[in-house]
Structure formats: structure tokens, C-alpha cells
Amino acid sequence: LPSCPDAGLDAAGAIDGERTVWFAETSGSVRCPVYDRERLRAGNRFAGPAIVEQMDATTLVLPDMTARVDAHLNLILEFGAAAEGASASSYGAAADGASATPR
């Protein structure tokens, strides 16, 4: 498989909005960025909680996870120590509301 050039860590260009999602891990609702999968590039990395949407799937990145895009554009999710070093998000603040708020 051909490799894609590294576009750097910043995935902000792929953010398409936000949703409020309830997580047991946070004991409440949290604002989460929604990333457009097609706009994520090799090398991009971000911390959960987050949602990644694509035409045929939705991926939930839990609060203690990191998502990164490898050179073949695979989305790799990592827990714990492997997740350290991901870009912190301004999302994740406690929010009022029901479990998942539709866009």
C-alpha cells in the first residue's frame, strides 16, 4: 500500500461540529467534537472524547483514548499511556442534556 505524507498532529481542520454525549466514564454529559473522517490526514492525532463520522460508520473515541491516523489513513485508537501526548481539546466540558444530541 502506498503511504500518505505526514500532515502533522493537528486534526482541527477535520472538525465538523460538536455533540453532547453521555459517558459512564465521566458520569455525565460531555461536549465532543465531531470529526469528518474524510478530512483526517496521515499524522493527525486527537484525544477523546470525540466522534468520527464517515459515510458507512461512526467511531466513538472514549474519554481515555487517543485517535491517530497512520500513513495508510487507518484510524488507530489507543488507551491509557499510549494515548498520552495527544492534542488536548477545548471540548469535554460537562454539559447539560440527554445522552446523545442529534445534529
Wavefront OBJ file of the C-alpha trace (Angstrom):
o trace
v 0.000 0.000 0.000
v 1.224 3.484 -0.761
v 1.918 5.764 2.188
v 0.458 9.237 2.545
v 2.656 12.164 3.567
v 2.514 13.164 7.226
v 0.231 16.196 7.619
v 1.143 16.786 11.254
v -0.668 16.272 14.548
v -3.340 18.969 14.210
v -6.728 17.470 13.294
v -8.712 20.684 13.844
v -9.346 21.048 10.106
v -11.467 17.896 10.189
v -13.832 19.099 12.929
v -17.338 19.322 11.520
v -19.260 20.336 14.650
v -19.966 19.022 18.126
v -22.434 16.867 20.017
v -23.301 16.323 23.640
v -22.793 12.685 24.627
v -23.321 10.880 27.936
v -20.389 8.727 29.100
v -20.332 6.395 32.092
v -16.603 7.213 32.396
v -17.415 10.860 33.137
v -20.691 10.214 34.985
v -22.433 12.727 32.801
v -22.780 14.528 29.524
v -19.737 15.905 27.714
v -19.392 18.112 24.649
v -17.487 16.211 21.961
v -16.014 17.378 18.671
v -17.319 15.565 15.602
v -14.582 14.817 13.066
v -15.230 14.211 9.355
v -13.281 11.012 8.601
v -12.589 12.035 5.000
v -10.824 15.200 6.175
v -8.480 13.452 8.627
v -4.925 13.178 7.283
v -1.934 10.949 7.982
v -0.256 12.019 11.216
v -3.361 13.670 12.704
v -3.921 12.841 16.366
v -6.558 13.866 18.903
v -7.729 12.965 22.380
v -11.148 11.635 23.265
v -13.887 12.083 23.908
v -14.708 12.567 20.252
v -16.861 11.214 17.442
v -15.565 10.352 13.969
v -18.198 10.138 11.244
v -17.883 8.651 7.801
v -20.393 7.512 5.182
v -20.678 3.931 6.444
v -19.609 4.098 10.104
v -19.399 6.188 13.240
v -16.467 5.758 15.633
v -16.691 6.772 19.276
v -13.376 7.798 20.848
v -13.783 7.350 24.610
v -12.531 9.929 27.145
v -9.371 7.915 27.976
v -8.467 7.174 24.363
v -6.436 8.813 21.632
v -7.137 8.528 17.920
v -4.354 8.803 15.385
v -4.250 8.397 11.621
v -1.419 6.240 10.292
v 0.404 6.575 6.960
v -2.209 4.373 5.249
v -5.094 6.502 6.623
v -6.182 3.861 9.138
v -7.737 5.274 12.301
v -5.860 3.808 15.286
v -7.434 4.053 18.761
v -5.201 3.717 21.831
v -5.961 3.524 25.561
v -4.007 4.778 28.565
v -0.295 5.521 28.377
v -0.307 5.118 24.596
v -2.858 7.920 24.476
v -0.652 10.456 26.253
v 0.608 13.305 24.143
v -2.500 13.751 22.031
v -3.631 17.273 21.452
v -5.971 18.412 24.162
v -9.355 19.583 23.051
v -11.438 22.505 24.238
v -14.289 20.040 24.241
v -15.082 17.719 27.090
v -16.574 20.271 29.446
v -19.583 18.982 31.352
v -22.796 19.759 29.520
v -26.449 19.676 30.358
v -28.710 17.445 28.314
v -29.719 13.945 27.438
v -27.430 11.189 26.262
v -26.749 11.948 22.596
v -27.889 15.136 20.946
v -28.551 14.727 17.222
v -27.040 17.212 14.809
l 1 2 3 4 5 6 7 8 9 10 11 12 13 14 15 16 17 18 19 20 21 22 23 24 25 26 27 28 29 30 31 32 33 34 35 36 37 38 39 40 41 42 43 44 45 46 47 48 49 50 51 52 53 54 55 56 57 58 59 60 61 62 63 64 65 66 67 68 69 70 71 72 73 74 75 76 77 78 79 80 81 82 83 84 85 86 87 88 89 90 91 92 93 94 95 96 97 98 99 100 101 102 103
